[in-house]
Amino acid sequence: MLSNSVALAVNTAVKPVWIIDDDRSIRWVFEKALAREGIPFKTFSLAQDALKELASSTPQVVVSDIRMPGTSGLQFLQGLKERHPGIPVIIMTAYSDLESAVAAFQGGAFEYLPKPFDVDQAVELIRRALQEASRENGGEELSAESPEILGQAPAMQEVFRAIGRLSQSSATVLITGESGTGKELVARALHRHSPRAANPFVAINTAAMPKDLLESELFGHERGAFTGAQSLHHGRFEQAEGGTLFLDEIGDMAPELQTRLLRVLSDGTFYRVGGQQPIRSNVRVIAATHQDLQARVREGLFREDLFHRLNVIRLRLPSLRERREDIPLLARHFLARSAVELGTEPKRMSEAALAYLMRQDFPGNVRELENLCRWLTVMAPTQVIEVADLPPEIRADAASGTRNEWIAALAREAEQRLARGDSGIMEALTREFEKTLISRALVRTGGRRIEAASLLGIGRNTITRKIAELGIEEEDAKP
């Protein structure tokens, strides 16, 4: 059964998977397997026929043999990449073609499938390629909208739902979260999906300006209001009229400006610096901070009444370490975008490198991951990024990282089962986890249950019950 994301890609795209192989039996196997999975496909016995077909249609994914009469799989790969570099290509190869497989990777192949292959393994590989194609196809649309707001983690789904609920609202929103979590991107999304979308979105970092300059930037000034004020200046509130004003790092705003901001939020009017006439304001305010505003209120550093005005709706963004499962998705996106920005060939990360990154805490959050991908785009020596290619500061804890390898292995196993659409995943993995722990403890104690229970921190009755429930035999407890 297809995973939801792949099923969506298949259902919304008419582009098929192309199978290219001169062996009729190989084509037959793929035809049956893909038909069973509901994946549209088209088969070719010759690569030159597939190249001609590119003039009128394109595939979503290609699976091609490497050695065929006439045009080879590598030649087809080269021709396809010249015209459609984003289409994933899986190269099929025998063991004797290992050098050709390396050449295929250098030519931009997504993955290679060794012959003879397991049908389920082949379908799983195609699923992964379909997901990659879906990301590539959606990338252009996202880049015009909000490319960094990506995420499949439950915490990010909550953020997306909140943006949807607020789409028709003009309520003031307070966005909280650590630095680098994408607060301005969420503010822009709130504006873009609101009734104010046709009007300006104006952003200002309130922590980046001195108090006097910030006052003028927010509220504007009259000509002659102060030395150097040679003309009238419209501030950010006027610039954002009818739209949205985003006040970043609001927690650092000076007390005097807090008072002026409170007045605007309370009665919708303000005065330019040096002005005598009140100006009406029709602006939606979205504020953001990485600080604990309630703590700053208790410390007397932030006005309590302003806090309550801003805190009409609070939207908390999760840190990257709270959504580690999104790291591969974000890394692929940032690598692709960096390649476009820097004019280089796109690179991709190996499964080991992605697993390694998923174990990192990333104190700088999404911004730090983006900067890392930009560095790798320039500095990584090969198209496939391995753990050894990561910068030294990321690999600094490699020696201690081995203790987390089992977590990475668990994550990979969970991903595979989720991709297959397995049921009862939690129960199955928990059972295997408990069985392994108890078996290894019994090995350590030579089969003595009470000692094994003590090592594991569980009771004697518990280990006896678990041994029976899990079906642990004496053979399981042997070294």
N, C-alpha and C positions, 0 to 999 in steps of 0.2 A: 504494500500500500504506500502511496506517495505521502511524504510529509506535507503539511499544509502549505508551507512556503513554495515548495516545488509544484504542488498541485495548482496553486494559484498561477505560477509562471506558465505552466502547461496550458491551463484553461484559458488564459488571457492572451496567449501568443499562438499564432498559427504556424510559426516556424517549427519544422520538425527536427529530429535528430538524424543526421546523415550517417549511414553505415557504409564504409567503402572497403571491400575485400573481394579478391578474385575467387575465394573459396566459397562455393555455394552453401556448404554446410554451416560455415560461420555466419553467413548472412541469415540463414534460416533460424539459427539459435537466437540471434538478436531480434529478428522479426517476432518470434513467439514470445520472448521475454518482455519486449517493449509493449507489444499488444496487450499482454496480461496486465502490465502496469498502467495502461492507458496513456502511454507516452507516444505522441505522433512521430513517425519515422519515415525515412526514404532510403532505399538501398541502391548501391552502385557496385558493379563488378570491376570497373576501371576508374582510376583516379582522373584520367583525362576527361571522362564523361562528367564527373563531378565538377571539374574546373569549368567546363562549358556551361553547366547549369548555373554557376555563380553569376552569369550575365543576366539571368532573369529572376533568380530567387536566392535566398540565403538561408542557411541552417541556424539553429540555435546552438547546437553542439555537434561536433564531428567526431566519429570513431573511425580511425583509418588504419589499415594494415601498413606496414612499412615497406615490404617488398612485394611488388606487383608487376605484371607485364606492362611495358610502356612507362608511363609516369609513375614514379615512386611516391610513397607516402610523404617522404621529406620534401619532394618537389611540390606536392600538393600543399603541404603545410606552408611552404615559402610563398606560393601563389596566393593562398588564402590570407595570410598575414599581411601581405602587401595591400590587399583590398579591404579586409575586415579584421584588423588586429585584435579586436575584443572578443572574437568567437573562440571559446575553449575547444582545443583539439586533443583527443586522447589517441595516442599512438599505440597500436598493438605490435608486439615484437616477440620473437622467440629468444631463447637464452643466447643463441649465437649472434643475435643482433644487438648485444648490449652497447657496443660502441655507437651504433646507430641511434639507440635510445638516448644516449648522452647528447648526440648531435640534435636529436629532436627537442630536447629541453633547451639547448642553446638556440634553437630556432623558434622557441616560444610555445612549445607544447604544454598543455595543462597538466598532463600526467601520462604515464605509459602503462599499458596493460600487458603483462607477460603471458605468452601462450605456453601450454594450455591454461585457460583461465576458468575460474568458477563463475557460473552465470550470475549468481547473487552478488558476487564481488563486482562483476562488470556493471550490473544495474546500479549498485551503490555508487560506483565511480561516476556513472552518468548522472545520477541524482546530484552529486556534488558539483559536477560541471554545470548542470542546469541552474543550480543555486548561484554559481559564479556568473553565469550568463544573465540571470535575472538581476543580479546586482549591477552588472555592467550596463544592461539596458536601462535600468532605472536611474543610473548615475547621472545622466544628462539632465533628466527632469529634476532630480533632487538638487543638482548644483544651482539651478535657477531659483530654487525655493529655499531650502534650509539644509544643506548637505551634511552638516555635522550632527543634526538631530536624528541620529540613528540609534536603534536599540530594540532588542527583543526581550531584555530582562524584565521581570515583573515590575520592578521599581520604575523603569522607563515607560512601561505601558500605562502606569498610573499617571505619569506626567502627560502622556499623550491624551489620555481620557480627560484630564483636567483642562488641557488646552481646548479640547472639543466642547466641554461643558461651558467654558468661558467665551466661546466664539461669538455669541451674540450679546455679550455683556460689556458694559463700560465701567465696571467696578474697578477700584484701585486694587492692584495686586502687589504683594511683597514676595519676591523670589529669594529664597535663601539657599545656601550651598557653599561648599568650599571653592576656593579660587580654581579656575580652569574647568569647571563643570558645565559651562555653556549657558550662563544666566542670560547674557544678551541675546543669544540665539533663540531662547525660549521667549524672551520679550518680543523679539521680532515676529516670531510665529504667532503669538497672541494678537499682535497688531494686524498681521496679514490675514488672519481668519476672522477679524472683527468687522463691524459695520464701518469702521474708520479706515479701512485698508486703502481707500483711494486718496487719503490725506497723508500728510508727512509723518514719518517716524523719525524722531530726533533723540539722539543719545548723548549723554554727557557723564563723564567720570568725575563725581564730586570730590574724590580724594586726590585728583591729579592737579587741582588748581588752588592757588592761594585764595583766602577768604574774600578779599576785595575783588579780585578778578572773577571769582565764581559768582558773586552777586550780580555783577554786570552781565556775565554770560547767561545767567538764568533769567533775569528780569529786564535786561536792556538798560540803556541810559540815554538821557537827554543830552543834547549838544551843550557843552560847557558845564556839565555836571561835576567834572573834576578835571584836573590838569591833563591835557592830552585828549580830552573828549571833544574832538573837533566836529563831530557830526552825530546825528541821532543813530542809535544802535538798537536794533530789534533783538531781544534776547531769545533764549530757547523756548520759553513759553509762547511767545508770539510766533516763532518759526514753526512750532508744532500745532498751531491753531487748527482745531477740527480733527487732529490726529492723536498721536501718542508720544509722550515724553518719557524716556527711560532714564532714570537717575541711578547710576551704578555706584556701588560702595557708599550708600546713603548713611551708613553708620559713622562715617568720618566727617560728616557735615558739621560746620561750626555752629554753636548754639544760636547766634544771631540769625543765621540763615534758616535754621530750623524754625524759628518763630515766623519768618516771612513765608516759608513754605506752608506752614500750618494755616496761615491766613488764606492762601490760595486754595488749599484743599477744603477749607471751611466755608468760605463765601464766594469762591470763584473769581476773586479780583486781586490785582496786584498793582504796584506802582513801579515805573522805571526808576532807576537811580537818578535823583534830581528831578523827578516828575511830580506834578501836582494833581494830575487827573487819574482816577482809577481806571484800569483797563480790565474789561471782562475777559475771562479765559474759558474756553471750551476745549479742554485737553484731558485726555485720560493719562493718569500717572501710573507708571509701573516702576517700582523701586527694587533694588537688589542689594544684598550684603552678604559677606562671608562671615560676619560677626554675629554674636548672640545679642540682638538688640534689647531683649528683656534684661540681660545682665548689665548692659550699658545704661539702661534706665535705672536699675538699682544703684549703679555707681554714680548717678547724677550726670552722665555724659550724653544722654539722649532724652529728649522731652517725652514724657509718658503720653501726653495727649497726641503728639505727632505719631508716636508708635501706634496708637490705636487707630488713628486716621489711615495710616499706611497699611495696617494689618487687617484690612477688610477681608481679603482672601490671601492666604499664605500658600505658596507653592514651593516645596522643598525638592531640590535636585540631588539625586544620589551621587556619592563619590564613585569613582571608577572601580575602586576595590569592592563596592557593594553591587557591582554589575559586571563581574569579571567575564561572564559569558558573552558580553558584547565586545570584548577586546578583539577577537578575530575579525568581526564585522567592521569595526572601526579601523583596524590596522589595514585591511584590504582597501577600504575606501580612501584612507589618507595616502597610501602608497600610490594608488591610481591617480589621485588628484595631484600629488607631488610630481609624478612623472609628467603630467600635462603642463604643470606650472614651470618645471625646470627643463622641459624639452628633451627628456630622456626616455629610454625604454622602460615600461612598467616592470616592477619587480614584485615578487610574491614571497611569502614566508613559508617555510617548511612547517609541517605539523609540530615538530619538536620545538621550533622557535616560537610558534603561537602558544603552545603549552607552557613554555618558559615564561612568556610575557604575562600569561594569565595568572601566574603565581606572584607577580610583582605588585607592590602596593600603589605605585604611581601617585605620590603626594601632589604632583601638579595636575593630576586627573587627565581629562581628555586632551587638554592643551599640551601636556607633557608627551602624551602618546603621539599627537600630531607632529610635534617637533622631532621626536625620535624617528618617525617615518620619513620626514624630510631629510634627516641626517642619513638614514639608510639608503634613500634614493640616490644620494650623491656618493656615499662612502662604501657601501657594500660591494664586494668585488665581483659577485656573480648575480645572475638573475633570480636564483632561489636563495633566500636569506636563511642562514643557519644560526644556531645559538652563538657559534664562534664569531659571527659577523656583527653581533650586537656590540654597542660601545662598552668600554671597560667599566664605566660606572654602573651599567645595568647588570654586568656579569660579576660584579664585586662579591656577591654572596653565592657564587656558584658552588663553592666548597660546602656550604651549609645547605644548599638547595636540594641535595640528594634525598634528604629526609621528606621532601615534599613530592618526590617522584610518584609515590603511590597515589597521591591526590590527583596528579596529572593523569595517571593511568585510569583512575576511577572516572575522571571527567571524560576521557576518550571513550571509555566503555559506555558511559551514560549517553554521550552524543550519538554513538553508533546505534544504540537501542532506540533512542528517540527518533533518529532518522528512519529506522526500519518501521516505526509505528508500533513497537512492541507494547503490550499491556502488562500491568503489574510490575513495572520496572522497580519501584521503590521496594516492594516486598522481595523481589528476586535478588536484588543487589544487597539488601540488608541480610538476607539469609546467607548469601555467599560470604559476606563480610564476617558475620558471627561464626560461621563454620570454619573459616580460615583462622580466625583469632583463637578459637578454642582448640583446634587441631594443633596449631603451632605451640600453644601453651602446654598441651599434653606431651608433645615431643620434648619440650624443654624439661618437663618434670618426669619423663620416663613413664607417662601414663597415670601418674598419681593425681587424682582429681582434686583433692582438697588443696594441694599445693598449686595446681593450675588455677583454681578458682581464686586463690589468694593473690597470685601474680596478676590476674585480670581485674581484681577488685570487685568480684561478684561472690555471691554466697554459694555454699556447697549444694544446697537444693536447686539453686538456679542452674549451675553447670550440669547437674545430673539431668534436669528437665531439658536443657538445651541439647545435650548429647542425644537424648531420645528423639526430640522434635526434629533435629537437623539430620538425623540418621548418620551420625559420626561413628564409623567403624574403627576397629583397632588399626586397620591398614592406613586410615587417614592420619593417625597419630604417630606414624613411623617416620624417622628422618628421611 
